[in-house]
Amino acid sequence: MTWVEQLRAHEAVCRRAPSAHNTQPWRPGYHADQIVIDVDPARTLPDSDPTGRDLGLGIGAFVETCLIVAADLGLHVTAAPGPRLVAATHRYPTPFTTADVEARRVARGRYAAGPVDAAALADLGPGFVHLAARNLASELVVADRWQFDTPPVAVELRDWLRLDPRRPRYHLDGLTDRALVLSRFEARFLAAALRAYPLTRRLGLAALLAASGRNLLRYDGSVLVMLPAGDDHIAAGRRLLRGWLTLARHGLAVHPLSQLIDCPVTAARLAERVGAQPLAVFRVGRPLAEPTRSARLPPRRRVAQNPRR
Ligand SMILES: Cc1cc2nc3c(=O)[nH]c(=O)nc-3n(C[C@H](O)[C@H](O)[C@H](O)COP(=O)(O)O)c2cc1C
């Protein structure tokens, strides 16, 4: 088996990489001596991610995940522009393993009180700014309100919500009620409100939809802001994944709050506070309950070779 075939055989675990709205926008193309990672245009978020920031971060997270899995298999693989995965002279140096990739998951429930310990922050290295959760609590209310009050953004979110376990897509992609830690009642309310969305908005329910996050940051906890480090979005996505896995090694989970940097008003205020345009913002802490494992698409089936060709 070539290294490409070996890594292909592990595509399912590579697909555990995180992506905004769990869109899984990557499309690995397997060739004799390289893997080209394309974007699936049907899996992008043109309205909520018009600059392609989260798309690049997700693709970067996938690249890093593939490199970790390859290294764990003992394969000599590295990343090249494209992005592509190509043969290398040695294993990709990483402290992480396939087990770390399998165990990683976002946690959106409650966290234990207390800021992140200094050792975890030190391990994370530069490029991340720590803020007290409480300091962003009212900003999150503004950002959530903007999200539900901006029709294309709300409709895009609606398209990626998976609130009914009887639907097949519930088990493939998107954000499930369980991953969002919604009760059955909350899930039904959200589904109904978003189904009637333009009307819901006119009725002023955006504020009500946004209310669920009102207290999310009103506790003694930590938020981390990832700053650009002269890297492109794909390199930043690789850095973000390494950061999340580093925190996981300290028993810490993350909960991204991208609306804070999507909403123009809160994004501008946050940029002023941290001195740069942030690439990612996430709550960090020790979850009080085991987070849900999110769905993934199965690896694409190989196209049967036509023996006459
Ligand atoms: C660039 C990026 C942005 C994200 N933004 C958000 C967000 O704003 N809110 C949220 O709850 N999750 C966010 N997530 C987390 C994804 O929804 C999550 O990775 C995906 O649903 C898969 O779940 P898992 O990470 O638990 O495997 C983001 C993830 C990435 C990579």
The ligand as an SDF file (V2000), in Angstrom:
LIG
                    3D

 31 33  0  0  0  0  0  0  0  0999 V2000
  -13.5450   28.0940   12.3140 C   0  0  0  0  0  0  0  0  0  0  0  0
  -14.5880   27.5170   13.2380 C   0  0  0  0  0  0  0  0  0  0  0  0
  -15.5880   28.3340   13.7330 C   0  0  0  0  0  0  0  0  0  0  0  0
  -16.5460   27.8080   14.5970 C   0  0  0  0  0  0  0  0  0  0  0  0
  -17.5100   28.6390   15.1150 N   0  0  0  0  0  0  0  0  0  0  0  0
  -18.4100   28.1510   15.9930 C   0  0  0  0  0  0  0  0  0  0  0  0
  -19.3650   29.0050   16.6260 C   0  0  0  0  0  0  0  0  0  0  0  0
  -19.4170   30.2100   16.3760 O   0  0  0  0  0  0  0  0  0  0  0  0
  -20.2170   28.4700   17.5280 N   0  0  0  0  0  0  0  0  0  0  0  0
  -20.1720   27.1440   17.8580 C   0  0  0  0  0  0  0  0  0  0  0  0
  -20.9620   26.7280   18.6970 O   0  0  0  0  0  0  0  0  0  0  0  0
  -19.2690   26.3080   17.2840 N   0  0  0  0  0  0  0  0  0  0  0  0
  -18.4000   26.7830   16.3720 C   0  0  0  0  0  0  0  0  0  0  0  0
  -17.4430   25.9540   15.8330 N   0  0  0  0  0  0  0  0  0  0  0  0
  -17.4100   24.5470   16.2220 C   0  0  0  0  0  0  0  0  0  0  0  0
  -18.0590   23.6650   15.1640 C   0  0  0  0  0  0  0  0  0  0  0  0
  -19.4490   23.8650   15.1330 O   0  0  0  0  0  0  0  0  0  0  0  0
  -17.6790   22.2270   15.4760 C   0  0  0  0  0  0  0  0  0  0  0  0
  -16.3050   22.0700   15.2590 O   0  0  0  0  0  0  0  0  0  0  0  0
  -18.4380   21.2400   14.6020 C   0  0  0  0  0  0  0  0  0  0  0  0
  -19.8020   21.2910   14.9000 O   0  0  0  0  0  0  0  0  0  0  0  0
  -17.9430   19.8030   14.8120 C   0  0  0  0  0  0  0  0  0  0  0  0
  -18.0670   19.4420   16.1610 O   0  0  0  0  0  0  0  0  0  0  0  0
  -16.8090   18.9540   17.0220 P   0  0  0  0  0  0  0  0  0  0  0  0
  -15.7820   20.0420   16.9410 O   0  0  0  0  0  0  0  0  0  0  0  0
  -17.3550   18.7690   18.4090 O   0  0  0  0  0  0  0  0  0  0  0  0
  -16.3160   17.6890   16.4040 O   0  0  0  0  0  0  0  0  0  0  0  0
  -16.4840   26.4480   14.9570 C   0  0  0  0  0  0  0  0  0  0  0  0
  -15.4670   25.6360   14.4520 C   0  0  0  0  0  0  0  0  0  0  0  0
  -14.5240   26.1560   13.6010 C   0  0  0  0  0  0  0  0  0  0  0  0
  -13.4340   25.2750   13.0680 C   0  0  0  0  0  0  0  0  0  0  0  0
  1  2  1  0
  2  3  1  0
  2 30  2  0
  3  4  2  0
  4  5  1  0
  4 28  1  0
  5  6  2  0
  6  7  1  0
  6 13  1  0
  7  8  2  0
  7  9  1  0
  9 10  1  0
 10 11  2  0
 10 12  1  0
 12 13  2  0
 13 14  1  0
 14 15  1  0
 14 28  1  0
 15 16  1  0
 16 17  1  0
 16 18  1  0
 18 19  1  0
 18 20  1  0
 20 21  1  0
 20 22  1  0
 22 23  1  0
 23 24  1  0
 24 25  2  0
 24 26  1  0
 24 27  1  0
 28 29  2  0
 29 30  1  0
 30 31  1  0
M  END
$$$$
